[in-house]
Amino acid sequence: MSELKEIRVPDIGDFKSVEVIEVLVHEGDVIAPEDSLITLESDKASMEIPAPEAGTVREVKVKVGDHVAEGSPILVIEPVGEKVDANKLSSSPTETSTKSAAPSPSAFAPPTSESRSQAAPPHNKPSPTAHIHEERFRKAHASPSVRRFARELGVDLGDVHGSGNKGRILRKDVQSHVKHVLSQLSAGGGLGVAPMPEIDFAQFGEVETQPLTRINKLTGQNLHRNWVTVPHVTQFDEADVTELESFRKEMVREYAEKGVKLTLLAFLMKAVVSALREFPRFNASLDASRENLILKKYFHIGIAVDTQDGLVVPVIRDVDRKSLMDLARELGEVSIRAREKKLKPSDMQGGCFSISSLGGIGGTAFTPIINAPEVAILGVSRTRWHPVYKDGEFVPRLMLPLSLSYDHRVIDGALGARFTTFLSKLLSDTRRMLL
Ligand code: CAO
């Protein structure tokens, strides 16, 4: 057994009492020249003390939290080989100082290897840092504690800008890097896309700032979530509602006498329920695991209502059990309550399928956003007279444009087209609803 040797803190410049923030070796460890032994941190900088020579650690004389100065004992080792040139104690990934015998506050992690504490993660465990480019990470100028911290967070040090002396990466640089990445992600909706640029529109002309209403904000959040998380397909179709519309007109006066306004929407609700019965996958929701479809045996239909404060979707329950009169009356009442801000949260829950009718306003077609967890929504635009080729001649027919958006995870294209075809037939010949 060779003679034991004490390793002491070398010249660390003007620092008289510096805290030990890491002890990187243990009794019994075999160390090579320049292996990091301890990390010291003052309020201005951190530095690592490298091994001056190879050996086996017999005693560790410091612990985390101790304060040391030049000459304080660090370890007792049993030397085994070559000594390191004291002039090389000061090191960085790229530099080799020849003028100083000790690390300066600007001399940090040895370039050789990462400390034992950063050994590769054990096998069989998925590594959260799989995307780290090891070569770049190794070359980065940072202390073992910062390296460990970066690995814990899955940060590739090759991407981090070092604000320390000589570009050294500090803990706070890793933190700022993570904050920056997170803010970029949230600005890009968590999709990893470039954030929307912040533009001062006033530079181009006069502007006025109008705060969004509470409904605008809530609806916006839901629409955004549904738009980015549900794969939408919109199937367009049209229904010949010539007969239906003349029947409706016949009934309008009768309904009006009872104080009820009869619009196409009540008929549409009835037709939708028939289509949902025929195609139960449309009256369903994916469960939380996304592995099961919950098929609903009830028929609650949401109706998009345009109010001064924004869009709301009250739900009309048990449409299958209500008469046309009941539905027309309830539609009128619910849209008044929506516009007078009298809807309760429960009035907007439990929907199976939604209808968004812009028929009273105009347009030829649109792509409605699914009101998840529902799996489909029907958009209705304004009826128009079209020349339709029938029995060898063109005849004027009143056509109703339909736009069905559906969740492609649950409904495939063929089913989507079957649904609108079925709906179109029902609306063209309402007697079919009785079948
Ligand atoms: N084609 C032609 N005319 C239509 C029509 C259609 N598809 N649908 C309705 N109309 C007519 C009605 O018959 C009524 O005519 P009269 O005034 O001559 O009687 C007029 O348009 C206005 O109808 P309405 O809007 O009062 O009634 P409605 O039952 O059709 O709709 C409601 C009720 C609450 C759905 C509607 O007022 C509304 O808010 N629509 C907007 C929904 C919306 O914003 N959707 C977009 C959401 S984003 O996906």
Boltz pocket constraint, residues with backbone or C-beta under 6 A from the ligand:
constraints:
  - pocket:
      binder: B
      contacts: [[A, 262], [A, 263], [A, 264], [A, 265], [A, 266], [A, 303], [A, 304], [A, 305], [A, 306], [A, 307], [A, 311], [A, 331], [A, 335], [A, 356], [A, 357], [A, 358], [A, 359], [A, 360], [A, 361], [A, 367], [A, 368], [A, 369], [A, 380], [A, 381], [A, 382], [A, 383], [A, 400]]
      max_distance: 6.0
